[in-house]
Amino acid sequence: MGLGWYNMRARSANDRASLLCRAALACSCAALVSASASASETRGFLISWFYIAQYYDTQGRDCPQGVNPNSEEIYRRELKILGKSQKEIDEYILTFLDNGKNAVNAPILTMRGTRDGKPANVYTDPESTRDPHIYTVVGPYGYGFNLDGKDKPGDFIDPDTGEHGVDNQLYKASGCTRELRPHSPTEYAPLPTSYWNVSREVMPALLVEISGIDDYKNDDNVTVAIYRAQERTMLDNSGAMLAGSSYHVDPNPRWHNVLHGRIRDGVIETDPSDINIATDPFLLPEYKFTRARLRLKINPDGTLQGKLGGYHAWFPFYFIYGVAGFGQEATTNIDMPGLYYALKRLADADPDPKTGQNMSISLAFQIDAVPAFVIHDNQPIVQVSTAQLGVTK
């Protein structure tokens, strides 16, 4: 019996069918990538990973002084600054390390700032304490784009493209903090991974659609769109994003990002544009990228990978973690005031007309995506049999 593709409104209950269909999809995508299209084509994708693009330097050149202190080291330093004796510090740390008894430490370490001569909450008011000058990435390599057309001291070299003058100050600010950096070349950073794994199951799916493809190798005129879906992400039995699933585009034009692009040697690049992406309050309610561009590549297996580069207000990247206060700092080894000051210091765009403080920071985000069907208003769900894709039982 021929197996229908997927009814995109629900996950298939048949594991064998699911495996067959995913294999068929990969084969079909590989065939499409390997040959020029005879007519304009459209390809849809479901974003499976979306966060700061971070280069893992196996030679340790990114953080030559090492990574930033863990929570115990941070708190020993801060308690000493508060005037505690060594005995008091040891007692506090012993309590801190005893799970379930951190309540003793929380008030003291939360209120370690000073404002108008009174103790202040360093998480809601980071500037109530001094800048601890956390370690930041030195380089020389970092993913992204030369956004300002200059090759300045401290800029990166993109390890994939070889482009010089790459602007990615967000990576520079966070890349030497333990839980915000990869622990191996094949992994993503632990804390963002945890956040993403929670958010992706509850927020609307994020979609990429590439249309107007006449030639997969070189094409002067393609359209790349990023949408929010009406449905949540579908996962397979392993918990991975379900390839070949179908999603309806959210009709709200606020989440319609349509960019002009081109294909050169199989790489898709877009013109600069503002991009708004809604995620989830647990991660960040909304990303507002300015002067943003995309560099994407469709892989032989039909998946999509690439980078989004641009500028974004810097404060939300502190808020993501700082809003959780002591509990976040104590468990994730993030020096919260240190992260705040690093972001503020390294911000490199959109100066405030009154203070001169840059309000935006350059960045690059990694985008991974699996094949999916993107359905617009009044467009029927597409069903393709495995026989049509050349797969037999």
N, C-alpha and C positions, 0 to 999 in steps of 0.2 A: 504494500500500500504506500503510495507517495505521501511523504510527510510534508504538511504545510509548514511554511516558514515559522513565524511566531504570530500568534494573535497578540499584538503589541499592548493590549490593555491589561494583560495579566501574565505572570511568569508561567512558563510551561511546567507541568508536573512530571513530564517524562524526561528523565536524565539523559537517556540515550538519544532521544530526539534533540535535546539541547546541544549535546556534543556534536552530533552530525551537522546541525545548522551552523554552529560556530565554525566548524571546519570548512563548511561550504562558503561561508561568508569570507573567511580568510583567503580561500582559493580564488574566489571571485575578485576580491580586492587586489590580490597580487597580480592577477591578469590585467586588471585595469591600469595598475601603476606601470606595468612593463610595456605598455603600448600606448601610442597616441590615441586620443579619443577621436572617433569619426564625426561626432556631433557634440555640441556643448552638453556637458554633464554636470550633475550636482551630487555632492557627497555630504553626508551627514555624520556627526560624531557626538558622542557623550563624553564630557570631560570627566576623567577618572582621577586626576590630581591637579591641584591648582594652588601653588604657594611659591614663596621666594626661591628663585633659582640660586643654588649654592654649589660652588665648586669645591670638591674635596681634593686637597693638595696632598698627595702621598709623601711629598718631601717636607711637609710642615712649614712651607714658606708663607702660608696664609697667616699663621699665628705664631711667629718665631719666639715670642715670650711665653707661649703656652696658652691654655684656655683660662678663662676667668675662674676665680675661686668658687668652691661649692658653698652651700648654705652654711655649713658649720664654720668654714673659714670666714665667710662674710660676717657672721654673728659674733665670732670672737673679736674680730676687728672693731665692730660697732660697739660692743659692750665695753671694750677697752677705752674707746673714745668717749663713752658716756661716764667714764670714771670708775667703773667697777673694778674691784680687786681681782687678782688672779683666782683666788678661791671662789669668789662670787661667779666669775666667768665660767669656771669649771663646773660649778653646780648648775648654772643655767644651761650650759651645753649638755650636761648629763640628762637634764630634764627634757631638753629639746630632742635628744636622740631617743628618748623613751617614748615610743609611740603612744599617742592618746593623752599625753601630758603637756602638749605645746601651749595650752592656755596660759601657763605661767609666763611664757616668753612673749606671747602675742602683744599684750599691752605695752611692754617695755620697748620692744623692737619696732612696733608699729609707730609709736609716738617718739621716735628717736630724733625727729626734727625739732626745730625751734622757729617760732613765728611770734614776733612781738614779745619776746621774752618768755613765751609759754611753750610747752611741748606741743608738737604738731605731727599730724599723720603724714608720714613720708610717701604713702601710696597715693593719697588724694592731693598732696601738696609736695611733690618731689623737690621743689626748689627750697623747701624749708631745711634741707640738709645740703652739705657741700657735694661737689661733683667728685665721685671716687675714681674717675678716669679709668673705666674698664678697658681691657684690651680690645682693640678693634682690628679688623683684617688689614694686613699690609699688602698682600698680593703676591706675585704680580698678576695672577689670573682671576678672572671673574666673568660670569656670563652676563650678556646684555647687549646694549647698543651704545654707540657714540651719539648721545642725544643732543649735545650742544655743538657738534662739529669741531671740537677742539681736542687736542691730546695734551692733557694737563698732568702735572706731577700728582701721583696718587690715583690716577685713572687705571683701569684694568685692561688686560688683553683678553679677548674672548678665546677660550681654549678650543672652541669648535671652528670658529670662522677666521681667527687670527686678527680680527679687527682691533685696532688700538683706540685709546681714548674712551673706553667703555665706562659709562656712568652707572654705577650701582651702589650708591651710598647706603641703601638699606641693608644690603648684604654686608657691607663693611662694618656697620654698626652692630649687627647681631651675630656675625659669623664666628666669633671667638667665645660665645657663650655655650656652655655644654649642651643643654637640651635644645638649643636652637640651631645646632650645626649637625651635619651628618656624622655618623660614627664609622662609616666605611664608604668607599666609592660607589657602592651599589645600593645604598640606603638613603632615605630621606631623614631629615632631622626628627628626633623622637617626639618632642612635644607638638610640633605642627602636625605630625602624622596622627597623634592621638586626637587632636582637635578635628582634623579632617574626617577621621573615621566616625566620629560622633555626628558631625554636621551633615555629612553626605546622606545619611539615612533619614534625616528629617527635613532637609531643605529641598526646594524644587531643584530638579536636575538642571545642569548647565550644558548648553548645546553649542556646537560649532557647525556652521554650514558653509561649504565652499561651492560656489556655483559659477556657471559660465566657463567651465573648463573645456577648452578646445584641444589642448595639448598638455599632457602631464609633465613634459620636459621643459618647454618654454612657451609662455603665453603672456601677452602684454596686457590682458584685460580680464581679470577674474574678480569675483566679489566674495569677501569673507565676512560672515556674520556670526555674532555671538548673541545667543538668546537665553532667557530663562524659560524653563518649561513649566507647564501646568501641573505635571506629575512629579512625584518623588522618583529618585533613582531606583532602578531595578537592579538587584544583586543576584548573582548565581549562587549555587549551593556552597561554594567556597568563600563567599563573602565579597568576591570581586564584582566590579561593574559588569552587568550583563550585556555582552556584545549583541548587536542586532535587535535591541529593544526599540520601541517607538515612543515618541514624545510629541505632544502638541505644544506649539509655541505660545507662550503667554502673550495675550493680545496687547498688553500695556506697552506703548511705544517707548516708555522710559527704559525698558530692558532690551530694546532692539538696537544693536550696535552693528551697523553695516559699513564696511570699509572697502575701499577700492584697493586692489592689489595686482600682483603680477607673479609669474613663475619664471625663475631663472635656474637652469640646471636642476630642475626638480624641487627647488626650494621656493616656497610661497612667501612673499613679503608684501606688506601693506603700507599705504601712506599714513602719516601721522593723523590721529584723530582722538577725540575724547571717547572713553569707554566706561560705561556704568554697568557694574555686575552686582546683582543681589545675591548674597549667600545666606548666612544664618547669624543671629545675634551671638550665638556661642562662639563663632569665629570672628565675624565682623558683619554687621547688618548690610553694608553696601561698600563696594570699592568704587572710587571715582578716580579713574586714571586720566591724566591729561597728557596731550601730545604723545599719545601712545601708539605703538606700532607692533605688528606681529611678524614673527619669522617661524614658519611651520613647514613640516615635511611629512608627507604620507609615506609610511613605511611599506615594505613589500607585503607584510602580513595584514595590511589594511588599517593599522592603528595610526594615530596622528601624534606627533610630538613637536614641541617648539617652545618659543619664548614670547612673552608679552613684556615689552619695555616701555617705560614712560616715567611720569612723575605722579606723586600722590601726597596728600597731606601727611606729615610725619606723625602727628600726635596719635592718630588711631592705632598705630603699631605699638605704641606704649599702652594705650587703653586696653587692647586685647588681653594683656597679661596683668597690667597694674590694677585693673578693676577688681581682681580677686584678692589683692592685698597680701597680708602675711601668709595665708595658706598657700598662695601661688609661689611666693618667693621661697618659703621654707621647703617646699617639695620639689621645685624644678630648677634650683640652683641659678636663678636669675636675680642679679642685683638690680632691683627695680629702679631706684634712683639713678644707678649707673646707666641702665638702658635708656632712661628718659634723657639724661644729659647727652649721651652719645648720639641719639637720634636728632636732638636739637642742634648739637654742634656740627653734625655732618650734613644736615639739610642743605640743599644746594640750589633751590629755585624758589621763585615767587616771594621776594622779600616784602615784609610788611612795610608800607609806606611811612609809618611813624617810627618804628623801632629799627628797621633794617634787618630784623630776624627773618631768615628764610623759613617759609611756612610749608614748603613741599620738599620731598626727598626723591632722588632718582632711584629706580629699582628695575629689577627684571623678575618676572614670575615664570616658573616652569609650567607648561601645559602638557598633560598627557591625556589622550582620549581614545576611546574605542569606537568602532563603527556603530552607527545608530540611524534610525529613520527620523527625520525632522518633519513634522506634519504642521502645515499652516491651516488657517481657517478654511473650512469647506473642502479640505483635501482629504480624500479617503485613505484609510490605512492600506498600505501596500502589502500584499501577500505574494510570496514567490515560493514555488515548490522546489524541493531539493533536486528534482529531475531537471528543472530549468537551470539550476546551477551546476549540473553535471555530477550530482552525488546520488548514488544508488544504494539501496539497502542490501 
